Amino acid sequence: MTYRLVVRSQQIQEHKITLDAQQQHYLLRVLRLGNGDRFIALDGAGNSWLAEITAQSAEIIEPVAIKTELSVSLTLITALPKGSGYEQVVRCCTELGVSNFMPVISDRTILKPSLNKVQRWRKIAIEAAEQSERQIVPNVFEPEKFTLAINRLSANQDKYICVARGDTPTLWNSLQARTQPEIVIATGCEGGWTEAEVEKAIAVGFQPVSLGDRILRAVTAPIVVCSLAIAVLE
């Protein structure tokens, strides 16, 4: 088995990777690797190399071609669920191929995340990217108001907002008809989106879609969304 480790681009100098204390601990103590053992180093931006451990650093042996990414960029907007639910969303949806996580504060959001929460989400994204053999580490943006977040999106994106039941097309059927190179999907927190939020999303180009006849938990819905997108794209 070849282990994977995400490194920062600043750590790479002339075919050598300088490992920080945490990375050394992970490779040498947790994985019990030693001098001469090899692993895959990733910069989180699509580049991968076979590297060999040499004391407190690693020597780059050769580039490695890995193709594990979705054919389009997938951005997941999630109204933050209660407790630590968003950690599960980040972990599972990183494994499923999400490119960008946009946590938002909706009218019904209870959680008020701290900077430490955001840093933890980013750490989880790195770990999940390593585990699932991703080429990139997805971006995890700082939380902001839902209405501000949707106004920052570009026009060349197919945008969907998931609503509970109602006379709306399914996400599955809507994704079949996508026309843009990027996909954005928004899911609500406990209690769902307010009518005003859905109307504001529609005004900036979002299409209301359904995930079926059952009501999904705020943590379940993003995972289902990503699974449907993968089924269509792959």
N, C-alpha and C positions, 0 to 999 in steps of 0.2 A: 504493500500500500504506500502511495506517495502522498505525504501530507502537504497541505497548502497553508501559506502564510501571507497576509496582506502587509505590505511595507509602504512607507511613504516615499515619494519620488526623491525627496531630499536625502534619503538614506543610500541612494545608489550613486556611486562614483567610480567610473572606469572599471566596470566589470566586478565591482565589489559592493556588497551590501553590509553596511554597519548596523548591527542588531542592537536594539535598546535592551534595557534590563528585563523588561516584561517579555520581550520576544525570546531572549536567551533562556529565561526561566521556562517558557512554554516548550521550546524545542528540546532543551537539555534535561529539564526536570520532569515536566509533565509527559512529554512524548518519549523521553529517555533516548534521544538521539545523541550522537557524538561526532567527533571530527571524522570527516569523510562521508558521513551520511548525507543524503540528498533530500530536497523538498522542492515544491513549486512555489516560487515567489510571485506575487501579483501586486501591481501598483494600484489596483482598484479602478483603473481607467481603461482597461482592455488589454494591457500588456502582461505577458507571463514569461517566466524564465525557469529553467532547471538550475538549482543552486546547490552548492556543496558547503557544508559547515566547516569552517576553519577557525577554531577558538571562538572569539567574540564577534566574528563576522561570518560572511558567507561569500563564496566565489561563484560568480555567474558562469555557468557552463555553456548554455545555449538558449535561444528563445524557444518557447513552446507554443504551438498553435492550438488554441482551445476555442471551440465554437459551442457555447452554451447559452447565448443570449437570445431573447425573442427578436423577431424580425422587425418589430416596431417598438418605440418607446412607450411604456405604460406608466402613467402617473396615477397614484391612488390618493384621493382626497378623503380623509376620514375625520368625521366629527368625533372628538376624543371620547372614548367610553370611560366608565367609572374604573377606579382602582388601577390595577396594573394591566388591564386588558389590552392596551395599545402595544405593550411589549410582545404579546403573542401575535398581534397583527404584523408587526415589523418582522419578527422572526419567520413566521410562516410565509408571508408574502414576498420576503426577500428570496426564500427558497423557490418560490413560484415564478420569479422573474421580474418583479416590479423595478422600475428604473428610478422613480421619484416618489417619496412619501411626503404628503402635505397634510400634517395634522392641523385641524382647524377648530376654532371655538364657535359653536353654533348657539342658537337661542336656548337650546335645552342641554347644553354641555354643563356638567357639574365639575369636572376635573379642572384644576388650575395648575398646570405643570410648571415646575421650576427648571432652571438651567441644568441642574443635575439630572433631571428626567430626560432632557434632550440628549445630553451626553451619553446616558445609558442606552437610549434608543439607537444612537449611532454605533455604539460598541456592539450591540446586539446585531445590527445590520452587517458589521464586519465579520462577526463570528458566523452568522448564517451564510454569508457569501463564501467564506472559506469552506464551510461544511458542504455546501451544495455545488461547489466547483464553478461558481460564477466567474465571469471575466471582469465584471465591474462590481464595485460596492455602490449600492443605490444611495442617492442623496436623501437625507432626512432633514427637512427644513424646520425652522423654528415655528411653533404654533402662532397663528394669527386668526383674526376674525374671518369667518367664512366668506362674507361679502367682499372683503379686501382680497382674499386669495383668488376668488373666481374672476375678479377684474384684472388680475395680472396675467391671465392665460392668453395665449396667442390665438390667431384665427385659424391656423393650419393644424387644428386638432379636432378629432371627433370627441365630443364631450357628452357624458351621460350622467344623470343623477338618478339614483335608485330610490323609488318611492314604494310605499306599502300598498299592495293590491291596486285597485282602481282599473280603469279602462286604458291601460298603457301597454305598448309592445314589450315583449321580453327583451332582456339584455342580449340573450343568445341571438335572436333574430336581428336585432339592431346592429350587432357587431358584424354580421354577415354583409351588411350594406355599407360598411365604413368606407370612406374615401380619402382620409387624411393620413399622413405618415406617423401621427402620434395619437394615442388614445388617453383620455382622462375620464376616470370614473369616480363618482362621489357617493359615499355611503354615510348614513346618519348615525347618531348616538342613540342611547336609550330614549324611546319616544319618537324617534325619527325626525325628519325635517318639518319645520312649520310651513304652512301654506305660503307665507310671505317669502321664505327662503327659496322654495321651489320656483316661485314666480320670478325672483331675481335671477336665479340660475338660468331659467328659460330665456330671459331677456338678454343674456350674454352668450347664448348659443347652446345651452345644455338641452338635451333631449331626455324627458322623463322615461324611465324604463322600470320594468318589474323583474323581480327575482323569483316569481312564482306565487302560489296561493298561500304559502305558509309565512308566518312572521319569523324572521331570523334574528338572533341576538346580534348586538352591535359588534361583537368580536367575530361572529360567524360570517356575517355578510361580506366583509372585505375578502375573506378567504374564498368564498364562493365566487365572488366577482372575478378574482384572479384566475381561478380554475376554469371558469367559462371562457375568459379571454385566451388562455393557453390552448384550450380545446379548439377554438376557432383559428388561432394563429399557427398552431403546429399540427 
